[in-house]
Amino acid sequence: MVLVSSAEPYLTVDEPTFVARFLLDPQADTVETVANADVFVDLPDGSSWSLTIFTVEEVRRLLAAWRASGDVANGSYFWTSDHVIVPEPGINVMTAAIRELVRSGDITRAGCRSGG
């Protein structure tokens, strides 16, 4: 069973193999529409991993915005050390990606170890 709760400033998803704390923008994000979220993933072994999860469309939007503003070499690239890209927006899609990262052990390669 997945338990979702909202403790400001995080939306928390509690699963048997991890707890994910999503930092959402209360002015722009909803559970269904969030397309860019910073997430802390806490594992039962006590380790904590940070990720930034984007949708494919959000990456396109950022590149276009940077192209228009002249930032990031006119939007010529996208880079981040702890990114995960998902096909669609929403907490459910992002949680499914985290679930697989934890199951496969890839959380230790995709995420950055954090202090929690």
Backbone hydrogen bonds, N-H to C=O, Kabsch-Sander energy under -0.5 kcal/mol:
donor,donor_aa,acceptor,acceptor_aa,energy
3,L,14,D,-2.1
4,V,2,V,-0.5
5,S,12,T,-2.6
7,A,5,S,-0.6
7,A,10,Y,-1.8
8,E,6,S,-0.6
10,Y,7,A,-2.9
11,L,22,F,-2.5
12,T,5,S,-3.5
12,T,10,Y,-0.5
13,V,20,A,-3.0
14,D,3,L,-3.3
14,D,12,T,-0.5
15,E,13,V,-0.6
15,E,18,F,-2.9
18,F,15,E,-0.7
19,V,42,D,-2.1
20,A,13,V,-3.0
21,R,40,F,-3.0
22,F,11,L,-3.2
22,F,20,A,-0.6
23,L,38,D,-3.0
24,L,9,P,-0.9
24,L,22,F,-0.9
28,A,25,D,-1.2
29,D,25,D,-3.3
34,V,30,T,-1.9
37,A,53,I,-2.4
38,D,23,L,-0.9
39,V,51,L,-3.0
40,F,21,R,-2.1
41,V,49,W,-3.3
42,D,19,V,-3.2
42,D,40,F,-0.6
43,L,47,S,-2.8
46,G,43,L,-2.1
48,S,114,S,-0.6
49,W,41,V,-2.5
50,S,112,C,-2.9
51,L,39,V,-2.5
52,T,82,D,-2.3
53,I,37,A,-3.0
54,F,52,T,-0.5
54,F,84,V,-2.6
55,T,35,A,-1.8
56,V,86,V,-1.4
59,V,55,T,-1.8
60,R,56,V,-2.0
61,R,57,E,-2.5
62,L,58,E,-2.6
63,L,59,V,-2.5
64,A,60,R,-2.3
65,A,61,R,-2.5
66,W,62,L,-2.6
67,R,63,L,-2.3
68,A,64,A,-2.2
69,S,65,A,-2.1
70,G,66,W,-1.9
71,D,66,W,-0.6
74,N,70,G,-0.9
75,G,71,D,-2.2
76,S,72,V,-1.5
77,Y,72,V,-0.7
83,H,80,T,-0.7
84,V,52,T,-2.1
86,V,54,F,-2.9
90,G,34,V,-2.7
91,I,31,V,-2.9
94,M,90,G,-2.1
95,T,91,I,-3.0
96,A,92,N,-2.1
97,A,93,V,-1.8
98,I,94,M,-2.2
99,R,95,T,-2.9
100,E,96,A,-1.9
101,L,97,A,-2.4
102,V,98,I,-2.7
103,R,99,R,-2.6
104,S,100,E,-2.7
105,G,101,L,-1.0
106,D,101,L,-0.6
107,I,101,L,-1.8
108,T,105,G,-1.5
109,R,106,D,-1.5
110,A,106,D,-3.1
111,G,107,I,-2.0
112,C,50,S,-2.1
114,S,48,S,-3.1
